[in-house]
């Protein structure tokens, strides 16, 4: 069994998922706009990264239930 704490992919996904959960809708909107500009991505692409991170984190949790 792999230790989730040592799994960078799972922990990076977890971090993004927890950041999104900690922000209210307005804060998240501003974060997505700021990240889009900083990363030279569209807001939809940044939002997609958060969605993908959530899927990775959920899958990692499922493996270790």
Buried (B, 14 or more C-beta within 10 A) or exposed (E): EEEBEEBEEBBEBBEBBEBBEEBEEEEBEEBBEEBBEEEEBEBEEBBEBBEEBBEBBEEBEEEEE
